Amino acid sequence: MAELKKRRKKIVFTNGCFDLLHVGHTRYLRRAREAGDFLIVGLNSDSSVRKIKGPGRPILPGGERAELLSALEFVDAVVMFPEPTPIRLIELLKPDVLVKGADWPSDRIVGADLVKSSGGRVRRIPVVKGKSTSEVIKKIQKCRSR
């Protein structure tokens, strides 16, 4: 981080569970990367996904989710965190841009106040309608019940 900041690179941070990576995720992450020079993805650990999404999730274990995200050319780094929110990670990284989906109200974006108070900005990116892990799971369940 120190080297990137020294080279005046704009650091972008976003986070999520990214369970069952799909086109909605990739379009979102590509747009997030366009907001700066270096994209860091905070990835909820398996235990944190269970706390947020409930039993039976994640579908894919954290190591696999991290590997898939790391394989995307527009993702520069992936950092897993165990808490339900990435606030400690945001405090540590101090990104220049914090990105979340537009489905998150501005006043509920964790770390927004911290990023803004240090001169950064928050960017909300439109979500791809009908493209979500929950929708993928529903389609799979529908196919299985036929």
C-alpha positions in Angstrom: 0.0 0.0 0.0 2.8 2.4 0.9 4.5 1.8 -2.5 1.2 2.3 -4.4 0.5 5.6 -2.5 4.1 6.7 -3.0 3.6 6.2 -6.8 0.3 8.2 -6.5 -1.8 5.3 -7.6 -5.5 5.6 -6.9 -6.5 2.6 -4.7 -10.1 1.3 -5.1 -11.7 -1.0 -2.5 -14.9 -3.0 -2.7 -16.1 -6.0 -0.8 -18.5 -8.9 -0.8 -19.2 -12.6 -0.5 -18.8 -13.3 -4.3 -20.3 -16.8 -3.9 -20.9 -18.5 -7.2 -19.1 -15.9 -9.3 -21.4 -14.7 -12.1 -21.6 -12.0 -14.8 -23.2 -9.5 -12.4 -20.0 -9.8 -10.3 -17.6 -9.5 -13.2 -19.4 -6.4 -14.6 -19.4 -4.8 -11.2 -15.8 -5.5 -10.5 -14.7 -4.3 -13.9 -16.6 -1.0 -13.3 -15.0 -0.8 -9.8 -11.5 -1.1 -11.3 -12.3 1.7 -13.7 -12.6 4.0 -10.7 -8.8 3.9 -10.1 -5.5 2.2 -10.6 -5.5 -0.7 -8.2 -8.5 -2.7 -7.1 -8.5 -4.5 -3.8 -11.5 -6.8 -3.2 -12.3 -7.6 0.5 -13.8 -11.1 0.6 -16.0 -12.3 3.4 -14.6 -15.4 5.0 -16.8 -18.6 5.1 -17.9 -17.9 8.7 -18.8 -14.3 7.9 -20.8 -15.4 4.9 -22.7 -17.8 7.1 -23.5 -15.0 9.5 -24.8 -12.8 6.7 -26.4 -15.3 4.3 -27.4 -18.1 6.7 -26.8 -21.8 6.8 -25.9 -23.5 3.6 -23.8 -20.6 2.4 -21.3 -20.1 1.1 -21.6 -22.6 -1.8 -17.9 -22.3 -2.6 -15.3 -22.2 0.1 -13.3 -19.0 0.7 -10.1 -20.3 -0.9 -11.9 -21.1 -4.1 -13.8 -17.8 -4.2 -10.5 -15.9 -3.6 -8.8 -17.9 -6.4 -11.6 -17.1 -8.9 -11.5 -13.4 -8.0 -7.7 -13.3 -8.3 -8.0 -14.8 -11.8 -9.9 -11.7 -13.1 -7.6 -9.4 -14.9 -9.2 -6.3 -13.4 -8.7 -7.5 -9.7 -5.3 -6.6 -8.4 -5.6 -8.1 -4.9 -8.0 -10.1 -2.7 -8.0 -9.9 1.1 -10.3 -12.1 3.1 -11.8 -10.8 6.3 -13.6 -12.7 9.1 -15.9 -9.9 10.4 -19.4 -9.3 9.0 -18.3 -5.9 7.7 -15.0 -4.7 6.2 -14.6 -1.7 8.5 -11.3 -2.8 10.0 -9.9 -3.5 6.6 -11.0 -0.1 5.3 -9.3 1.5 8.3 -6.1 -0.3 7.5 -6.1 0.2 3.8 -7.4 3.8 3.6 -8.5 3.5 0.0 -9.0 6.5 -2.2 -12.3 5.2 -3.6 -14.8 2.9 -1.9 -17.2 1.1 -4.3 -20.5 -0.6 -3.5 -23.5 -1.6 -5.5 -26.2 1.0 -6.1 -28.6 -1.4 -4.2 -26.8 -0.1 -1.0 -28.2 3.2 0.2 -25.4 5.8 0.7 -26.0 6.0 4.4 -25.6 2.3 4.9 -22.2 1.9 3.1 -19.8 0.7 5.8 -16.6 2.9 5.9 -18.0 5.7 3.7 -17.6 8.3 6.4 -14.0 7.1 7.0 -13.0 7.2 3.3 -14.6 10.7 2.8 -13.0 12.1 5.9 -9.6 11.2 4.6 -10.3 12.9 1.2 -11.5 9.9 -0.7 -14.8 9.3 -2.4 -17.6 6.7 -2.5 -18.9 5.4 -5.8 -22.1 3.4 -6.2 -22.3 1.2 -9.3 -25.6 0.0 -10.7 -26.3 -3.7 -10.3 -27.1 -6.0 -13.2 -30.8 -6.8 -12.8 -31.6 -10.5 -12.5 -28.0 -11.5 -12.0 -27.3 -12.6 -8.4 -26.1 -15.6 -6.6 -29.6 -16.1 -5.1 -31.0 -16.2 -8.7 -28.4 -18.8 -9.8 -29.3 -20.9 -6.7 -33.0 -20.6 -7.6 -32.4 -21.7 -11.2 -30.4 -24.7 -10.0 -33.1 -25.7 -7.5 -35.7 -25.4 -10.2 -33.7 -27.6 -12.6 -33.2 -30.2 -9.8 -37.0 -30.4 -9.0 -38.0 -31.2 -12.6 
